[in-house]
């Protein structure tokens, strides 16, 4: 180490190196706290601006894009929200009215076209109604040999496999009628199928009823096929005018083995008690409400046990109520896709040319189990099974099906095991 002296008389030491540059220790630059806070604030503002721009861009894509996938689900979202009485704000709060109006214009077109459709049975052979019912409603010993004809919608191979795997005591009731009942919405499947591949949940030859499971993309429900249309009628709540009743109460007080909800009712803020039904109502030839709602179809059963869908009450009607839209009239399918009604829990009634009545309920508003079904998809199901006439009934949290003492669908009402108080129901009386 050498000692040197500079011109200012300061003395310092100089280390000898081996040719490597001496490293200088870097010291951290000290940033004043106030300046750090300003930098963090600018960083947060920049990130917020980027996020806001991204959300605006995403909103514009979701609301205004014509990409088919996005447009389809935007339409269904708007239709579903606007199809409710108390949740339309889910659309109106977040979407421009012009977008909502554009979507709902399709529904208005369908509603206007509904005025043109009225049932006619002139082209259908209704003389077979009673004959077909006699084949299907009997003890197992009497119906066995003609089972494949009387229950033609059932896949025979899967049915006979089920029968081979079960003792007589497991499939026959105390009077010898065939009774297979695994109809509850969460019951295990029987393994029996329809000829269309749908699961069969129940077969009841005492009452001529087959219950089919309806399962698809996002929905689950039940459809009853009733062999004798003479057992189907409209029953009103015992307290109609004051309040409605649970479906099970209506069914039990009228000796019904099966039933589904029927008319809509006044329901302000979702608190309606079912006592004030919408539209005309007639039970067993007696008019209970004569007010005809011109915006809805009249759905009636006449004295010949034919289901009619019309604009007015027809002569010879024994039971009638009102709702819309008509799905199938005179063998013509009227609804496809969502058609302005979105995804909802739904109830429908229909009839085939051989007299069979279809009563279907699809659950909804329960993600993970069943979100709901479009009117078009439900129409396709009834069409597949041969419906000649069919009409939509009240849906939403009122949609429910009862069979042999309990509800077999899972209502979206606050009390799903009971459903809601309703003014009336389409029921199937015990044979």
C-alpha positions as CSV (number, residue, x, y, z in Angstrom):
1,X,0.0,0.0,0.0
2,X,1.4,3.4,-1.0
3,X,1.0,6.7,0.6
4,X,0.5,9.7,-1.6
5,X,0.0,13.4,-1.0
6,X,-2.0,15.6,-3.3
7,X,-1.6,19.3,-3.9
8,X,-4.1,20.2,-1.1
9,X,-1.8,18.4,1.4
10,X,-4.4,15.7,1.9
11,X,-2.9,12.3,2.4
12,X,-4.6,9.1,1.2
13,X,-3.8,5.5,0.7
14,X,-4.0,3.8,-2.7
15,X,-4.5,0.0,-2.9
16,X,-2.6,-1.9,-5.5
17,X,-4.9,-3.9,-7.7
18,X,-4.5,-6.9,-9.9
19,X,-5.9,-5.2,-13.0
20,X,-9.6,-5.7,-12.0
21,X,-11.8,-2.6,-11.8
22,X,-12.7,-1.7,-8.3
23,X,-16.3,-2.3,-7.6
24,X,-18.2,0.6,-6.1
25,X,-20.9,-0.1,-3.6
26,X,-24.3,1.1,-4.9
27,X,-26.5,2.9,-2.4
28,X,-30.4,2.9,-2.7
29,X,-31.9,6.0,-3.8
30,X,-34.0,7.5,-1.2
31,X,-37.5,8.6,-2.5
32,X,-39.4,11.0,-0.3
33,X,-42.7,9.5,1.2
34,X,-44.9,12.1,-0.5
35,X,-43.4,11.2,-3.9
36,X,-44.0,7.5,-3.2
37,X,-47.6,8.1,-2.4
38,X,-48.1,10.1,-5.6
39,X,-46.5,7.2,-7.7
40,X,-48.7,4.6,-6.0
41,X,-51.8,6.7,-6.6
42,X,-50.9,7.1,-10.3
43,X,-50.3,3.3,-10.6
44,X,-53.7,2.6,-9.0
45,X,-55.5,5.1,-11.3
46,X,-53.8,3.6,-14.3
47,X,-54.9,0.1,-13.4
48,X,-58.4,1.3,-12.6
49,X,-58.6,3.0,-16.0
50,X,-57.4,-0.1,-17.8
51,X,-59.9,-2.3,-15.9
52,X,-62.7,0.2,-16.6
53,X,-61.9,0.3,-20.3
54,X,-61.9,-3.5,-20.3
55,X,-65.3,-3.7,-18.6
56,X,-66.7,-1.1,-21.0
57,X,-65.4,-3.1,-24.0
58,X,-66.8,-6.3,-22.5
59,X,-70.1,-4.7,-21.8
60,X,-70.3,-3.4,-25.4
61,X,-69.5,-6.9,-26.8
62,X,-72.1,-8.6,-24.5
63,X,-74.8,-6.0,-25.3
64,X,-74.3,-5.1,-28.9
65,X,-72.3,-8.0,-30.5
66,X,-73.9,-10.1,-33.2
67,X,-71.7,-13.1,-32.5
68,X,-74.2,-15.9,-32.7
69,X,-73.3,-17.5,-29.3
70,X,-73.4,-14.2,-27.5
71,X,-76.5,-13.0,-29.2
72,X,-78.4,-16.2,-28.4
73,X,-77.7,-16.1,-24.6
74,X,-78.2,-12.3,-24.5
75,X,-81.6,-12.9,-26.0
76,X,-82.5,-15.7,-23.6
77,X,-81.3,-13.6,-20.6
78,X,-83.5,-10.6,-21.6
79,X,-86.5,-12.9,-22.4
80,X,-86.1,-14.7,-19.1
81,X,-86.0,-11.5,-17.1
82,X,-88.8,-9.8,-18.9
83,X,-90.9,-13.0,-18.7
84,X,-91.2,-12.7,-15.0
85,X,-93.5,-10.4,-13.1
86,X,-91.1,-9.3,-10.4
87,X,-87.6,-9.6,-11.8
88,X,-87.7,-7.5,-15.0
89,X,-85.2,-5.1,-13.4
90,X,-82.5,-7.7,-14.1
91,X,-82.8,-6.5,-17.7
92,X,-84.0,-2.9,-17.4
93,X,-81.3,-1.9,-14.9
94,X,-78.3,-3.1,-17.0
95,X,-79.4,-3.0,-20.6
96,X,-80.5,-0.2,-23.0
97,X,-84.3,-0.1,-23.6
98,X,-83.7,-0.2,-27.3
99,X,-81.9,-3.6,-27.0
100,X,-84.7,-5.0,-24.8
101,X,-87.4,-3.8,-27.2
102,X,-85.6,-5.3,-30.2
103,X,-85.5,-8.7,-28.4
104,X,-89.1,-8.5,-27.1
105,X,-90.5,-7.5,-30.5
106,X,-90.3,-11.2,-31.5
107,X,-92.6,-12.1,-28.7
108,X,-95.1,-9.4,-29.7
109,X,-95.2,-10.9,-33.2
110,X,-95.9,-14.4,-31.8
111,X,-98.6,-13.0,-29.5
112,X,-100.3,-11.3,-32.4
113,X,-100.3,-14.4,-34.5
114,X,-101.9,-16.4,-31.6
115,X,-105.3,-14.8,-32.5
116,X,-105.3,-16.8,-35.7
117,X,-105.2,-20.2,-34.1
118,X,-108.3,-22.2,-32.9
119,X,-108.7,-25.9,-32.4
120,X,-110.6,-28.1,-34.8
121,X,-111.0,-31.9,-34.5
122,X,-112.6,-32.3,-37.9
123,X,-109.5,-34.0,-39.3
124,X,-108.9,-36.2,-36.3
125,X,-110.6,-39.5,-35.4
126,X,-111.8,-39.1,-31.9
127,X,-114.0,-42.2,-31.9
128,X,-111.0,-44.2,-30.5
129,X,-110.8,-42.2,-27.2
130,X,-112.9,-44.6,-25.1
131,X,-111.6,-47.7,-26.8
132,X,-108.0,-46.8,-26.2
133,X,-108.7,-46.0,-22.5
134,X,-110.3,-49.4,-22.0
135,X,-107.1,-51.2,-23.2
136,X,-104.9,-49.3,-20.8
137,X,-106.9,-49.2,-17.6
138,X,-107.2,-52.7,-16.2
139,X,-105.6,-55.3,-13.9
140,X,-102.2,-56.7,-15.0
141,X,-103.8,-60.0,-16.0
142,X,-106.2,-58.3,-18.3
143,X,-103.9,-55.7,-19.8
144,X,-100.8,-57.9,-20.1
145,X,-101.5,-59.4,-23.5
146,X,-102.2,-56.0,-25.1
147,X,-99.7,-54.0,-23.1
148,X,-97.5,-53.3,-26.1
149,X,-100.5,-51.8,-27.9
150,X,-102.0,-50.0,-25.0
151,X,-98.7,-48.5,-23.9
152,X,-97.1,-48.1,-27.3
153,X,-94.9,-45.2,-26.0
154,X,-92.9,-47.6,-23.8
155,X,-89.9,-49.5,-25.1
156,X,-90.9,-53.1,-24.7
157,X,-87.5,-54.6,-24.3
158,X,-86.6,-52.3,-21.3
159,X,-90.0,-52.9,-19.8
160,X,-89.9,-56.7,-19.9
161,X,-86.3,-56.6,-18.6
162,X,-87.6,-54.7,-15.6
163,X,-90.5,-57.1,-15.0
164,X,-88.1,-60.1,-15.2
165,X,-85.9,-58.6,-12.5
166,X,-88.8,-58.0,-10.0
167,X,-91.2,-60.2,-8.1
168,X,-95.0,-59.8,-8.7
169,X,-95.3,-58.3,-5.2
170,X,-93.0,-55.5,-6.2
171,X,-94.9,-54.5,-9.4
172,X,-98.5,-55.2,-8.6
173,X,-100.7,-53.5,-6.0
174,X,-103.1,-55.3,-3.7
175,X,-105.8,-55.4,-6.4
176,X,-103.6,-56.8,-9.1
177,X,-103.0,-53.6,-11.0
178,X,-99.5,-52.9,-12.4
179,X,-98.0,-50.1,-10.3
180,X,-94.4,-49.1,-10.8
181,X,-93.7,-45.8,-9.0
182,X,-90.3,-44.1,-8.9
183,X,-91.7,-40.8,-10.0
184,X,-90.1,-38.4,-7.4
185,X,-87.8,-35.9,-9.0
186,X,-84.8,-37.3,-7.1
187,X,-85.7,-41.0,-7.3
188,X,-83.4,-43.6,-8.9
189,X,-84.3,-44.5,-12.5
190,X,-86.3,-47.7,-13.3
191,X,-84.2,-48.5,-16.4
192,X,-87.4,-48.5,-18.4
193,X,-87.4,-46.1,-21.4
194,X,-89.9,-44.7,-23.9
195,X,-89.4,-45.4,-27.5
196,X,-87.8,-42.0,-27.7
197,X,-85.2,-42.8,-25.1
198,X,-86.7,-40.9,-22.1
199,X,-86.7,-42.6,-18.7
200,X,-90.1,-44.0,-17.6
201,X,-90.6,-43.2,-13.9
202,X,-94.0,-44.7,-13.3
203,X,-96.6,-47.0,-14.9
204,X,-100.1,-47.1,-13.3
205,X,-102.6,-49.3,-15.1
206,X,-105.3,-48.7,-12.4
207,X,-105.5,-45.1,-13.6
208,X,-103.9,-45.4,-17.1
209,X,-101.0,-43.2,-16.3
210,X,-97.4,-43.2,-17.5
211,X,-94.9,-40.7,-16.0
212,X,-91.9,-39.9,-18.1
213,X,-88.7,-38.1,-16.9
214,X,-87.8,-35.0,-19.0
215,X,-84.1,-34.4,-18.9
216,X,-82.1,-32.1,-21.2
217,X,-79.4,-29.5,-21.3
218,X,-80.0,-27.6,-18.1
219,X,-83.5,-28.8,-17.3
220,X,-85.3,-31.6,-15.5
221,X,-89.0,-32.4,-15.1
222,X,-91.9,-34.8,-15.5
223,X,-94.5,-35.5,-18.1
224,X,-97.7,-37.6,-17.4
225,X,-99.4,-39.4,-20.2
226,X,-103.0,-40.0,-19.3
227,X,-104.8,-42.6,-21.3
228,X,-108.4,-41.6,-20.5
229,X,-109.2,-37.9,-21.2
230,X,-112.5,-38.4,-19.4
231,X,-110.6,-38.4,-16.1
232,X,-109.1,-35.0,-16.8
233,X,-110.9,-31.9,-15.5
234,X,-110.3,-28.5,-14.0
235,X,-110.6,-28.2,-10.2
236,X,-110.7,-24.9,-8.3
237,X,-109.4,-24.1,-4.9
238,X,-112.1,-24.4,-2.2
239,X,-111.3,-20.9,-1.0
240,X,-111.1,-19.3,-4.5
241,X,-111.8,-15.5,-4.4
242,X,-110.2,-15.3,-0.9
243,X,-107.0,-17.3,-1.4
244,X,-105.7,-20.2,-3.4
245,X,-104.7,-23.6,-2.1
246,X,-101.6,-25.8,-2.4
247,X,-101.9,-28.2,-5.4
248,X,-101.9,-31.2,-3.0
249,X,-104.9,-29.7,-1.2
250,X,-106.8,-29.3,-4.5
251,X,-106.0,-32.8,-5.6
252,X,-107.0,-34.4,-2.3
253,X,-110.2,-32.6,-1.9
254,X,-111.2,-33.7,-5.5
255,X,-110.1,-37.3,-5.3
256,X,-107.3,-36.8,-7.8
257,X,-104.4,-39.1,-8.4
258,X,-102.5,-36.6,-10.4
259,X,-102.5,-32.8,-11.0
260,X,-100.6,-29.8,-12.2
261,X,-101.1,-26.1,-11.7
262,X,-103.3,-24.2,-14.3
263,X,-104.2,-20.5,-14.2
264,X,-102.1,-17.5,-13.5
265,X,-103.1,-15.1,-10.7
266,X,-102.5,-11.7,-9.4
267,X,-99.0,-11.7,-7.8
268,X,-97.8,-8.2,-6.8
269,X,-94.2,-8.3,-5.7
270,X,-94.4,-12.1,-5.5
271,X,-96.8,-12.0,-2.6
272,X,-100.0,-13.1,-4.3
273,X,-102.1,-15.7,-2.5
274,X,-103.6,-17.3,-5.5
275,X,-107.1,-16.2,-4.8
276,X,-107.5,-13.9,-7.8
277,X,-107.2,-16.0,-11.0
278,X,-106.5,-14.4,-14.4
279,X,-109.1,-14.9,-17.1
280,X,-112.2,-17.0,-17.6
281,X,-112.7,-20.1,-15.4
282,X,-115.3,-23.0,-15.7
283,X,-115.4,-26.2,-13.7
284,X,-117.9,-29.0,-14.5
285,X,-120.0,-26.7,-16.6
286,X,-120.2,-24.0,-14.0
287,X,-118.6,-20.6,-14.8
288,X,-116.7,-19.3,-11.8
289,X,-115.2,-16.3,-13.5
290,X,-116.8,-14.9,-16.7
291,X,-114.1,-12.3,-17.4
292,X,-112.5,-13.2,-20.8
293,X,-109.0,-12.0,-21.2
294,X,-108.6,-11.3,-24.9
295,X,-104.8,-11.5,-24.7
296,X,-104.9,-15.2,-23.6
297,X,-106.2,-18.4,-25.2
298,X,-109.1,-20.3,-23.7
299,X,-108.0,-23.9,-22.9
300,X,-111.0,-26.1,-22.4
301,X,-112.2,-29.8,-22.3
302,X,-115.6,-30.4,-24.0
303,X,-118.2,-33.0,-23.3
304,X,-116.5,-35.3,-25.8
305,X,-113.3,-35.1,-23.8
306,X,-111.5,-33.1,-26.5
307,X,-109.0,-30.4,-25.6
308,X,-109.7,-27.2,-27.4
309,X,-107.6,-24.1,-27.6
310,X,-109.6,-21.0,-28.8
311,X,-110.2,-17.3,-28.5
312,X,-113.5,-17.7,-26.8
313,X,-115.5,-20.2,-24.7
314,X,-116.9,-22.8,-27.1
315,X,-120.3,-24.4,-26.8
316,X,-120.2,-27.8,-25.1
317,X,-117.2,-26.9,-22.9
318,X,-117.2,-28.6,-19.4
319,X,-114.0,-27.2,-18.0
320,X,-111.9,-24.2,-19.0
321,X,-109.3,-21.7,-18.0
322,X,-107.0,-19.2,-19.8
323,X,-103.3,-18.8,-20.5
324,X,-100.9,-18.4,-23.4
325,X,-99.3,-19.0,-25.8
326,X,-100.7,-21.9,-27.7
327,X,-97.9,-24.3,-28.6
328,X,-99.6,-26.8,-31.1
329,X,-102.9,-26.3,-32.7
330,X,-104.5,-28.8,-35.1
331,X,-101.3,-30.7,-35.5
332,X,-99.2,-27.6,-36.4
333,X,-96.3,-26.6,-34.2
334,X,-96.5,-22.9,-33.5
335,X,-93.5,-22.2,-31.3
336,X,-89.7,-22.7,-31.9
337,X,-86.7,-21.6,-29.9
338,X,-87.3,-19.3,-27.0
339,X,-89.8,-17.1,-29.0
340,X,-89.6,-14.3,-26.5
341,X,-90.2,-16.2,-23.3
342,X,-86.7,-17.3,-22.3
343,X,-85.8,-20.0,-19.8
344,X,-88.4,-20.6,-17.1
345,X,-90.0,-23.3,-15.0
346,X,-93.1,-24.3,-17.1
347,X,-96.3,-26.3,-17.1
348,X,-98.2,-27.4,-20.2
349,X,-101.2,-29.5,-21.2
350,X,-101.8,-31.2,-24.5
351,X,-103.7,-34.0,-26.3
352,X,-103.0,-36.5,-29.0
353,X,-105.5,-37.6,-31.7
354,X,-106.0,-40.9,-29.9
355,X,-107.2,-39.0,-26.8
356,X,-104.2,-39.3,-24.6
357,X,-103.6,-36.2,-22.5
358,X,-100.1,-34.8,-21.8
359,X,-99.5,-32.9,-18.6
360,X,-95.9,-31.7,-18.2
361,X,-94.0,-29.7,-15.6
362,X,-90.3,-28.7,-16.0
363,X,-88.5,-27.3,-12.9
364,X,-86.4,-24.2,-13.1
365,X,-84.5,-21.3,-11.4
366,X,-82.3,-23.9,-9.6
367,X,-78.8,-23.9,-11.0
368,X,-77.1,-27.3,-10.7
369,X,-80.4,-29.1,-10.9
370,X,-82.7,-27.3,-13.4
371,X,-82.5,-23.8,-14.8
372,X,-85.7,-24.0,-16.9
373,X,-86.7,-24.8,-20.4
374,X,-87.7,-22.7,-23.5
375,X,-91.2,-23.0,-24.9
376,X,-89.7,-24.2,-28.1
377,X,-87.9,-27.1,-26.5
378,X,-91.1,-28.1,-24.5
379,X,-93.1,-27.9,-27.7
380,X,-90.7,-30.2,-29.4
381,X,-91.2,-32.8,-26.6
382,X,-95.0,-32.7,-26.9
383,X,-94.7,-32.8,-30.7
384,X,-92.5,-35.9,-30.5
385,X,-95.0,-37.7,-28.4
386,X,-97.8,-36.9,-30.8
387,X,-99.6,-33.9,-29.4
388,X,-102.3,-32.5,-31.7
389,X,-103.3,-29.6,-29.4
390,X,-101.1,-28.1,-26.7
391,X,-101.0,-24.9,-24.7
392,X,-98.7,-23.3,-22.1
393,X,-100.0,-22.8,-18.6
394,X,-98.8,-20.6,-15.7
395,X,-95.2,-21.4,-14.8
396,X,-92.5,-19.9,-12.7
397,X,-92.6,-20.8,-9.0
398,X,-96.2,-22.0,-9.4
399,X,-95.2,-24.9,-11.7
400,X,-95.6,-28.2,-9.9
401,X,-96.9,-31.8,-10.4
402,X,-98.6,-34.0,-7.9
403,X,-99.0,-37.8,-8.0
404,X,-100.3,-40.3,-5.5
405,X,-100.1,-38.1,-2.4
406,X,-97.0,-36.0,-3.0
407,X,-95.4,-33.5,-5.3
408,X,-93.0,-35.2,-7.6
409,X,-91.4,-32.1,-9.1
410,X,-89.2,-29.6,-7.2
411,X,-90.8,-26.2,-7.2
412,X,-88.7,-23.0,-7.1
413,X,-91.1,-21.6,-4.5
414,X,-89.9,-20.7,-1.0
415,X,-91.5,-24.0,0.2
416,X,-90.6,-26.4,-2.7
417,X,-92.3,-29.3,-0.9
418,X,-95.6,-27.5,-1.0
419,X,-95.3,-25.1,-4.0
420,X,-97.5,-22.0,-4.0
421,X,-101.1,-21.2,-3.3
422,X,-102.8,-21.5,-6.7
423,X,-106.4,-20.8,-7.9
424,X,-107.0,-24.1,-9.8
425,X,-105.4,-27.2,-11.3
426,X,-105.8,-29.6,-14.1
427,X,-106.4,-32.9,-12.3
428,X,-106.8,-36.6,-13.1
429,X,-109.5,-38.2,-11.0
430,X,-109.0,-41.7,-9.7
431,X,-110.4,-44.4,-11.9
